[in-house]
Amino acid sequence: MLAFVALCAPAAWARPDEGEPGSVDATEIGGQRLAPYEARRLLAEPLANEPGARCALLQRQFRAAQSPDDRAGQIELARQLAAAGRGRTGDETWVRADLNAEFTWGSSGKALDACETFVTEPRLSLLTRAQAALRHTCFAAQGDDHALLGRRWCRAEGPAKQALTQGGVSWPICRPTG
């Protein structure tokens, strides 16, 4: 059962129908793709000092960086969003975007290190720490070190069970697509 949850949880927690990072809608703002000149203009805007406004602009910039396929920019913006969202209700979803962007387009080693940081970050919610631990396990599964994978799974199992028990995850775990 828990293995099933571990495999399905990243998809369920992503909630692609809500336009969160990693969904198809994340590449669109206002229902339309940004023109390259508009994306460049948005990426050049200076960041605000106020945390809410800063996060809002970073989110728009992250989506704008997807328009010209600026992978390095997406990684950096996801990293900034994850840092800015620590402990902020609703903004912790960017931890997942940061880990995925770094692992997919950047350095798998940096992604593994970031997982370690997020798993042990006390300001993050239990659900976010559990997700980071499960990502850590998933990333370890890409290699051939089964002992490492087993250790990562053992570490992720407790927080994942606890998050499920506390009701931090909506049911069903895996929603049908289509």
N, C-alpha and C positions, 0 to 999 in steps of 0.2 A: 504494500500500500504506500509506504513512504517513498519507495523508489519511484512509484508512479507520480506522486506529488512533486518530487524533485525534478522529474522530467517535464511535467506540465506546468509547474508553478511559474517559471519565467514567462511563459506565454500568457498565463492567466493574469499575472500581475502587470503585464505590459498594457492590457486593456487598449488594444489598438483602435477600438471604435471611439475612444475619447480624445484622439489626437495627441497622445503623449509621445515622448521621444521614441523613435524607432518605428512609428506607424507610418503608413502612407500619407496620412494627413499632416504629418510633421513637416513635409516639404512644401506645404501650402500655407499661405496666410490669406485669410478672407476668402478662401475657396479658389484662389488662383495662384499659379506659380509666379514668383517674382521675376521680373525682367532682370537681366544681368546688371544693367545700370542701377536699378532700384536696390538690388542686393548689395552692390558696392557702396551705395549711399548709406544704407542702413548699417553696414559693417564699419563704416567710418565714423558713425556717431559716437561721441564721448559718453562714457558711463557715468551715471548719476551716483551721488554719494549715499542717498537714501536707499536702504536695503531692498525695499519692495520695488522701487523704480529701477534699481540696478538689475534685479532678477528679471523683471519684465523685458527690459531692453536686451539682456543677454539671451533670453529665450527667443526673441525676434531675430537676433543676430545669428543664433544657432541655426534657425530655419533658413535664414538668408544665405548662410554659408553652404547650405545644401544645393542652392540653385546653381552656382558655378562649380559644384563638386569640389569644394575646398576642404579636403580631408584633414589637413593639418589644422586649419582654422576650426573645423568642427571638433576636433580632439581638444584643442585649447579652450574653446567656448564651453564644451561639456565639462571640462575640468573646473573652469571658473563657476559654472552653474552648480556643480556638485559641492564646491566649497561654499558658495553663497547660500545654498539651500540647507546646509547642515542645521538640523534642529528646527527648521521652519516647516510648519505643517503644509503639506502639499508640494513643497519644493524638493523633498528628498528623492522624488522619482528621478531626478537628474543624476543621482549616484549610478543608477543602472545605465543611463545613457553614457556617462563617463566611462564606465567599465567596458561597455560594449564597443564604444568608439576606439578606445585605446587598444583593446584586444584585436579588433577587426582591422583597423587602419594604421595603428601605431606599433607599439612594442608589446608583445605578449608578456615579457618580463615586467614591464611597467604596470601592465594590467594586473598581474599577479600581486605585485607589491601594493597596488592601490586597494585590491581586495582585502589584503591583510590590514591595511589602515582602516578601512570602513568597517570590517568585522569587529574591530576592537574600539571603535569610536563611541564613547558613552553618550554623546549628544544626539546620536542617531536613534531612531525608534527601533524597537525589537524587530519589526517587520523588515526594515531596511537592512539591518545587520544580518538577518536571516537570508535575505535576498543576496547580499554580498557574499555570504558564506556558500550559498548554492552556486553562485557564479564562479566562485573560486574552485568549487568542485567540478563544475562544467568545464572550466578552462583547463584544469588538471587532466580531465578525461581526454583532451586533445592529444596528450602525450602518451608515452608507453610505460610510464612509471606507475605500476599498479599499486605499489605500497604507498606512494604519495597520494594517489587517488583515494585509497582506503582511509588514509589519515584525514584528508579534506572532507570526505563524506562523514566520518565520525564526528568531526568538528561541526559540520553543518546540520546534522540530524537534530541535535538538541534545540538550537534556536528555531529551526523550522517547525518542529513539533510544538514548541512553546507558542510560536506565532499563530499556528493553526488553533491551538487550544484557547488562546486569548481572543480569538475571533477577529484577528487582524486581516483575515483573508476572506473575501466574499466567495460564496459558492454559486454555481459549481466551479470546481478548480479549473477544469478545462471546458470552455464553452465551445459549442460547435461553431464552425465558420461557414460562411456562405449563405 
